Amino acid sequence: MSTIFLYVKNEGWKSFEYGSDECNKVLIDIGVTIGSDVTIISGVRIGSCVRIDSDVTISSGVTICSGVTIGSDVTIDSGVRIDSGVTIGIGVTISSGVRIDSGVTIGSGVRIGSGVRIGSDVIKSLFITGSSHYVIWYGTGILHIGCHKKEIEWWVKNYELIGKKQNYSDAQIKEYYGYIVICKQMQDSL
């Protein structure tokens, strides 16, 4: 067995023993704060100035870049990459193979499925359950309402006519026009 000394907040420098073959398995950079009851499995890399709250489990092959904040009661499965400046809320589960790009904030209680990529390179989309039909926008300038698939500009000009053909009430026509406006604003922001 070998001994390594790590600085523990409010306790100072403490010694920890490890087997000689374990030294290269977990790499933790300077300025990292780790709470109580944190489990870090082999092959994990943690960049500088990362804050990990209590009751966190980080599985093998995870990379956590600099400036990341991880809330308590979080589980991160194998092969996950979390880029710089990410904030992860309380009670989050991140499944294997997930990639979270820089600057993303994940709210509390979120569950992220395997292989998902979250961040700036992800196509923005929106799914709305309306009172009559679904509204789906994929960030491409095309909007699906029910079975109709048209460009957003077409919807802006024809929403009322289509609403009447679908036997929408005046309130529903107004409702769906609001959804069209939201999707147009999101499209214009790209």
Secondary structure, DSSP 8 states (H G I E B T S, - for coil): -EEEEEEETTTEEEEEEE-GGGTTT-EE-TT-EE-SS-EE-TT-EE-TT-EE-SS-EE-TT-EE-TT-EE-SS-EE-TT-EE-TT-EE-TT-EE-TT-EE-TT-EE-TT-EE-TT-EESTTS---EEEE-SSSEEEE-SSSEEEETTEEEEHHHHHHHHHHHHHHTT--HHHHHHHHHHHHHHHHHHHT-
